[in-house]
């Protein structure tokens, strides 16, 4: 039996920007969902941009911390 990884139980990102945000942020996927940054599409089994995604992505690009 092979060891499980940290992200194995989480759905994949729907696009490259979502993947980058997830890799650069400290909060968990659940926290990012609660804040409206990401949404989990349970039908498609992927993580997509939430309503606050663009603002948060801009903060990351400026070097500001995510999840304040």
N, CA, C and O atoms as a printed pandas DataFrame, in Angstrom:
     atom_number atom_name residue_name chain_id  residue_number  x_coord  y_coord  z_coord
0              1         N          UNK        A               1    0.850   -1.180    0.000
1              2        CA          UNK        A               1    0.000    0.000    0.000
2              3         C          UNK        A               1    0.896    1.244    0.000
3              4         O          UNK        A               1    1.804    1.363    0.823
4              5         N          UNK        A               2    0.636    2.152   -0.912
5              6        CA          UNK        A               2    1.459    3.362   -0.988
6              7         C          UNK        A               2    0.921    4.427   -0.030
7              8         O          UNK        A               2   -0.282    4.467    0.227
8              9         N          UNK        A               3    1.789    5.286    0.499
9             10        CA          UNK        A               3    1.330    6.350    1.406
10            11         C          UNK        A               3    0.496    7.386    0.662
11            12         O          UNK        A               3    0.728    7.657   -0.516
12            13         N          UNK        A               4   -0.467    7.953    1.356
13            14        CA          UNK        A               4   -1.322    8.983    0.767
14            15         C          UNK        A               4   -0.647   10.338    0.889
15            16         O          UNK        A               4    0.105   10.591    1.830
16            17         N          UNK        A               5   -0.925   11.207   -0.078
17            18        CA          UNK        A               5   -0.359   12.549   -0.042
18            19         C          UNK        A               5   -1.371   13.510    0.541
19            20         O          UNK        A               5   -2.553   13.188    0.660
20            21         N          UNK        A               6   -0.900   14.698    0.905
21            22        CA          UNK        A               6   -1.743   15.720    1.522
22            23         C          UNK        A               6   -2.918   16.107    0.639
23            24         O          UNK        A               6   -4.021   16.312    1.145
24            25         N          UNK        A               7   -2.708   16.211   -0.674
25            26        CA          UNK        A               7   -3.739   16.715   -1.571
26            27         C          UNK        A               7   -4.538   15.618   -2.271
27            28         O          UNK        A               7   -5.390   15.916   -3.108
28            29         N          UNK        A               8   -4.283   14.391   -1.948
29            30        CA          UNK        A               8   -4.910   13.288   -2.663
30            31         C          UNK        A               8   -6.427   13.279   -2.566
31            32         O          UNK        A               8   -7.092   12.866   -3.516
32            33         N          UNK        A               9   -6.991   13.718   -1.458
33            34        CA          UNK        A               9   -8.434   13.691   -1.272
34            35         C          UNK        A               9   -9.132   14.941   -1.801
35            36         O          UNK        A               9  -10.361   15.002   -1.805
36            37         N          UNK        A              10   -8.375   15.931   -2.244
37            38        CA          UNK        A              10   -8.967   17.171   -2.726
38            39         C          UNK        A              10   -9.133   17.121   -4.238
39            40         O          UNK        A              10   -8.302   16.541   -4.937
40            41         N          UNK        A              11  -10.201   17.726   -4.743
41            42        CA          UNK        A              11  -10.425   17.725   -6.191
42            43         C          UNK        A              11   -9.400   18.587   -6.916
43            44         O          UNK        A              11   -8.802   19.475   -6.308
44            45         N          UNK        A              12   -9.189   18.339   -8.211
45            46        CA          UNK        A              12   -8.230   19.135   -8.971
46            47         C          UNK        A              12   -8.753   20.545   -9.230
47            48         O          UNK        A              12   -9.949   20.808   -9.103
48            49         N          UNK        A              13   -7.860   21.432   -9.588
49            50        CA          UNK        A              13   -8.219   22.808   -9.939
50            51         C          UNK        A              13   -8.745   22.844  -11.371
51            52         O          UNK        A              13   -8.280   22.096  -12.231
52            53         N          UNK        A              14   -9.716   23.717  -11.618
53            54        CA          UNK        A              14  -10.332   23.815  -12.940
54            55         C          UNK        A              14   -9.433   24.533  -13.941
55            56         O          UNK        A              14   -9.564   24.329  -15.148
56            57         N          UNK        A              15   -8.513   25.383  -13.445
57            58        CA          UNK        A              15   -7.622   26.095  -14.358
58            59         C          UNK        A              15   -6.307   26.417  -13.648
59            60         O          UNK        A              15   -6.169   26.212  -12.442
60            61         N          UNK        A              16   -5.361   26.916  -14.410
61            62        CA          UNK        A              16   -4.016   27.164  -13.884
62            63         C          UNK        A              16   -3.998   28.237  -12.795
63            64         O          UNK        A              16   -3.262   28.097  -11.819
64            65         N          UNK        A              17   -4.785   29.300  -12.935
65            66        CA          UNK        A              17   -4.808   30.353  -11.913
66            67         C          UNK        A              17   -5.326   29.824  -10.583
67            68         O          UNK        A              17   -4.791   30.167   -9.529
68            69         N          UNK        A              18   -6.356   28.998  -10.622
69            70        CA          UNK        A              18   -6.875   28.399   -9.387
70            71         C          UNK        A              18   -5.799   27.527   -8.745
71            72         O          UNK        A              18   -5.611   27.569   -7.529
72            73         N          UNK        A              19   -5.103   26.748   -9.544
73            74        CA          UNK        A              19   -4.037   25.894   -9.015
74            75         C          UNK        A              19   -2.944   26.730   -8.360
75            76         O          UNK        A              19   -2.469   26.400   -7.274
76            77         N          UNK        A              20   -2.549   27.808   -9.021
77            78        CA          UNK        A              20   -1.502   28.678   -8.458
78            79         C          UNK        A              20   -1.946   29.305   -7.147
79            80         O          UNK        A              20   -1.178   29.351   -6.187
80            81         N          UNK        A              21   -3.186   29.791   -7.102
81            82        CA          UNK        A              21   -3.686   30.395   -5.861
82            83         C          UNK        A              21   -3.677   29.361   -4.741
83            84         O          UNK        A              21   -3.247   29.660   -3.627
84            85         N          UNK        A              22   -4.140   28.168   -5.019
85            86        CA          UNK        A              22   -4.178   27.120   -3.997
86            87         C          UNK        A              22   -2.778   26.798   -3.483
87            88         O          UNK        A              22   -2.598   26.561   -2.288
88            89         N          UNK        A              23   -1.797   26.786   -4.362
89            90        CA          UNK        A              23   -0.430   26.478   -3.953
90            91         C          UNK        A              23    0.203   27.600   -3.140
91            92         O          UNK        A              23    1.033   27.343   -2.268
92            93         N          UNK        A              24   -0.181   28.833   -3.418
93            94        CA          UNK        A              24    0.434   29.985   -2.748
94            95         C          UNK        A              24   -0.292   30.425   -1.478
95            96         O          UNK        A              24    0.226   31.257   -0.734
96            97         N          UNK        A              25   -1.456   29.892   -1.223
97            98        CA          UNK        A              25   -2.235   30.371   -0.075
98            99         C          UNK        A              25   -2.042   29.468    1.135
99           100         O          UNK        A              25   -1.766   28.275    1.002
100          101         N          UNK        A              26   -2.192   30.051    2.302
101          102        CA          UNK        A              26   -2.054   29.316    3.554
102          103         C          UNK        A              26   -3.371   28.662    3.992
103          104         O          UNK        A              26   -3.353   27.547    4.512
104          105         N          UNK        A              27   -4.515   29.337    3.790
105          106        CA          UNK        A              27   -5.765   28.740    4.278
106          107         C          UNK        A              27   -6.103   27.436    3.561
107          108         O          UNK        A              27   -5.666   27.193    2.436
108          109         N          UNK        A              28   -6.880   26.617    4.233
109          110        CA          UNK        A              28   -7.325   25.355    3.642
110          111         C          UNK        A              28   -8.359   25.620    2.553
111          112         O          UNK        A              28   -8.876   26.731    2.432
112          113         N          UNK        A              29   -8.649   24.613    1.781
113          114        CA          UNK        A              29   -9.666   24.726    0.739
114          115         C          UNK        A              29  -11.002   25.136    1.350
115          116         O          UNK        A              29  -11.712   25.965    0.780
116          117         N          UNK        A              30  -11.349   24.574    2.485
117          118        CA          UNK        A              30  -12.613   24.930    3.152
118          119         C          UNK        A              30  -12.660   26.409    3.520
119          120         O          UNK        A              30  -13.690   27.063    3.352
120          121         N          UNK        A              31  -11.545   26.934    4.021
121          122        CA          UNK        A              31  -11.483   28.358    4.372
122          123         C          UNK        A              31  -11.601   29.240    3.132
123          124         O          UNK        A              31  -12.284   30.264    3.154
124          125         N          UNK        A              32  -10.934   28.838    2.053
125          126        CA          UNK        A              32  -11.002   29.606    0.809
126          127         C          UNK        A              32  -12.422   29.590    0.244
127          128         O          UNK        A              32  -12.865   30.575   -0.348
128          129         N          UNK        A              33  -13.132   28.483    0.422
129          130        CA          UNK        A              33  -14.536   28.402    0.004
130          131         C          UNK        A              33  -15.406   29.327    0.848
131          132         O          UNK        A              33  -16.246   30.053    0.317
132          133         N          UNK        A              34  -15.205   29.299    2.150
133          134        CA          UNK        A              34  -15.996   30.129    3.065
134          135         C          UNK        A              34  -15.843   31.608    2.740
135          136         O          UNK        A              34  -16.800   32.373    2.856
136          137         N          UNK        A              35  -14.649   32.010    2.336
137          138        CA          UNK        A              35  -14.378   33.413    2.016
138          139         C          UNK        A              35  -14.797   33.781    0.595
139          140         O          UNK        A              35  -14.668   34.940    0.199
140          141         N          UNK        A              36  -15.297   32.815   -0.178
141          142        CA          UNK        A              36  -15.748   33.088   -1.535
142          143         C          UNK        A              36  -14.628   33.212   -2.551
143          144         O          UNK        A              36  -14.846   33.678   -3.670
144          145         N          UNK        A              37  -13.432   32.799   -2.165
145          146        CA          UNK        A              37  -12.288   32.891   -3.067
146          147         C          UNK        A              37  -12.340   31.749   -4.089
147          148         O          UNK        A              37  -12.086   31.960   -5.275
148          149         N          UNK        A              38  -12.663   30.566   -3.632
149          150        CA          UNK        A              38  -12.804   29.399   -4.496
150          151         C          UNK        A              38  -14.148   28.742   -4.245
151          152         O          UNK        A              38  -14.743   28.908   -3.181
152          153         N          UNK        A              39  -14.619   27.995   -5.231
153          154        CA          UNK        A              39  -15.830   27.187   -5.054
154          155         C          UNK        A              39  -15.519   25.767   -5.495
155          156         O          UNK        A              39  -14.776   25.537   -6.449
156          157         N          UNK        A              40  -16.101   24.835   -4.783
157          158        CA          UNK        A              40  -15.915   23.423   -5.114
158          159         C          UNK        A              40  -17.142   22.976   -5.898
159          160         O          UNK        A              40  -18.256   22.967   -5.374
160          161         N          UNK        A              41  -16.929   22.607   -7.152
161          162        CA          UNK        A              41  -18.023   22.110   -7.996
162          163         C          UNK        A              41  -18.101   20.607   -7.771
163          164         O          UNK        A              41  -17.309   19.841   -8.320
164          165         N          UNK        A              42  -19.050   20.203   -6.970
165          166        CA          UNK        A              42  -19.146   18.798   -6.599
166          167         C          UNK        A              42  -19.626   17.923   -7.758
167          168         O          UNK        A              42  -19.316   16.732   -7.799
168          169         N          UNK        A              43  -20.374   18.494   -8.690
169          170        CA          UNK        A              43  -20.824   17.727   -9.860
170          171         C          UNK        A              43  -19.660   17.418  -10.797
171          172         O          UNK        A              43  -19.515   16.289  -11.264
172          173         N          UNK        A              44  -18.833   18.423  -11.068
173          174        CA          UNK        A              44  -17.693   18.237  -11.959
174          175         C          UNK        A              44  -16.445   17.761  -11.224
175          176         O          UNK        A              44  -15.456   17.375  -11.846
176          177         N          UNK        A              45  -16.502   17.794   -9.898
177          178        CA          UNK        A              45  -15.409   17.360   -9.025
178          179         C          UNK        A              45  -14.119   18.130   -9.279
179          180         O          UNK        A              45  -13.040   17.549   -9.393
180          181         N          UNK        A              46  -14.259   19.479   -9.366
181          182        CA          UNK        A              46  -13.111   20.374   -9.523
182          183         C          UNK        A              46  -13.308   21.604   -8.645
183          184         O          UNK        A              46  -14.406   21.862   -8.151
184          185         N          UNK        A              47  -12.232   22.355   -8.458
185          186        CA          UNK        A              47  -12.275   23.610   -7.718
186          187         C          UNK        A              47  -12.182   24.748   -8.729
187          188         O          UNK        A              47  -11.315   24.742   -9.603
188          189         N          UNK        A              48  -13.089   25.731   -8.603
189          190        CA          UNK        A              48  -13.170   26.836   -9.561
190          191         C          UNK        A              48  -13.037   28.178   -8.859
191          192         O          UNK        A              48  -13.036   28.264   -7.631
192          193         N          UNK        A              49  -12.924   29.222   -9.671
193          194        CA          UNK        A              49  -12.876   30.596   -9.159
194          195         C          UNK        A              49  -14.162   30.908   -8.399
195          196         O          UNK        A              49  -15.254   30.563   -8.850
196          197         N          UNK        A              50  -14.029   31.565   -7.242
197          198        CA          UNK        A              50  -15.173   32.071   -6.517
198          199         C          UNK        A              50  -15.359   33.550   -6.811
199          200         O          UNK        A              50  -14.613   34.122   -7.606
200          201         N          UNK        A              51  -16.351   34.179   -6.176
201          202        CA          UNK        A              51  -16.648   35.589   -6.449
202          203         C          UNK        A              51  -15.532   36.523   -5.998
203          204         O          UNK        A              51  -15.404   37.619   -6.544
204          205         N          UNK        A              52  -14.727   36.130   -5.025
205          206        CA          UNK        A              52  -13.617   36.946   -4.534
206          207         C          UNK        A              52  -12.282   36.547   -5.148
207          208         O          UNK        A              52  -11.239   37.040   -4.718
208          209         N          UNK        A              53  -12.291   35.664   -6.144
209          210        CA          UNK        A              53  -11.043   35.148   -6.708
210          211         C          UNK        A              53  -10.169   36.245   -7.304
211          212         O          UNK        A              53   -8.989   36.337   -6.967
212          213         N          UNK        A              54  -10.724   37.080   -8.184
213          214        CA          UNK        A              54   -9.909   38.083   -8.879
214          215         C          UNK        A              54   -9.217   39.030   -7.915
215          216         O          UNK        A              54   -8.035   39.332   -8.081
216          217         N          UNK        A              55   -9.942   39.500   -6.910
217          218        CA          UNK        A              55   -9.355   40.412   -5.921
218          219         C          UNK        A              55   -8.217   39.720   -5.159
219          220         O          UNK        A              55   -7.157   40.308   -4.943
220          221         N          UNK        A              56   -8.445   38.488   -4.765
221          222        CA          UNK        A              56   -7.438   37.741   -4.017
222          223         C          UNK        A              56   -6.227   37.428   -4.890
223          224         O          UNK        A              56   -5.089   37.524   -4.429
224          225         N          UNK        A              57   -6.462   37.058   -6.138
225          226        CA          UNK        A              57   -5.367   36.755   -7.055
226          227         C          UNK        A              57   -4.505   37.994   -7.276
227          228         O          UNK        A              57   -3.279   37.898   -7.345
228          229         N          UNK        A              58   -5.148   39.157   -7.386
229          230        CA          UNK        A              58   -4.389   40.408   -7.528
230          231         C          UNK        A              58   -3.522   40.661   -6.294
231          232         O          UNK        A              58   -2.388   41.123   -6.419
232          233         N          UNK        A              59   -4.048   40.362   -5.104
233          234        CA          UNK        A              59   -3.279   40.536   -3.866
234          235         C          UNK        A              59   -2.058   39.619   -3.862
235          236         O          UNK        A              59   -0.972   40.032   -3.456
236          237         N          UNK        A              60   -2.229   38.399   -4.302
237          238        CA          UNK        A              60   -1.115   37.448   -4.355
238          239         C          UNK        A              60   -0.039   37.950   -5.304
239          240         O          UNK        A              60    1.151   37.880   -4.998
240          241         N          UNK        A              61   -0.453   38.449   -6.435
241          242        CA          UNK        A              61    0.507   38.940   -7.421
242          243         C          UNK        A              61    1.284   40.147   -6.897
243          244         O          UNK        A              61    2.420   40.385   -7.307
244          245         N          UNK        A              62    0.662   40.914   -5.984
245          246        CA          UNK        A              62    1.363   42.053   -5.374
246          247         C          UNK        A              62    2.198   41.616   -4.170
247          248         O          UNK        A              62    2.904   42.429   -3.574
248          249         N          UNK        A              63    2.118   40.350   -3.820
249          250        CA          UNK        A              63    2.903   39.832   -2.702
250          251         C          UNK        A              63    2.225   39.937   -1.355
251          252         O          UNK        A              63    2.876   39.759   -0.326
252          253         N          UNK        A              64    0.928   40.223   -1.335
253          254        CA          UNK        A              64    0.191   40.332   -0.087
254          255         C          UNK        A              64   -0.258   38.953    0.371
255          256         O          UNK        A              64   -0.500   38.089   -0.472
256          257         N          UNK        A              65   -0.378   38.710    1.676
257          258        CA          UNK        A              65   -0.799   37.403    2.172
258          259         C          UNK        A              65   -2.272   37.131    1.870
259          260         O          UNK        A              65   -3.091   38.048    1.823
260          261         N          UNK        A              66   -2.585   35.877    1.670
261          262        CA          UNK        A              66   -3.967   35.462    1.400
262          263         C          UNK        A              66   -4.623   35.065    2.706
263          264         O          UNK        A              66   -3.973   34.534    3.606
264          265         N          UNK        A              67   -5.911   35.327    2.801
265          266        CA          UNK        A              67   -6.682   34.843    3.940
266          267         C          UNK        A              67   -6.602   35.715    5.171
267          268         O          UNK        A              67   -6.720   35.224    6.293
268          269         N          UNK        A              68   -6.404   37.006    4.971
269          270        CA          UNK        A              68   -6.353   37.895    6.118
270          271         C          UNK        A              68   -7.681   37.980    6.802
271          272         O          UNK        A              68   -7.819   38.691    7.797
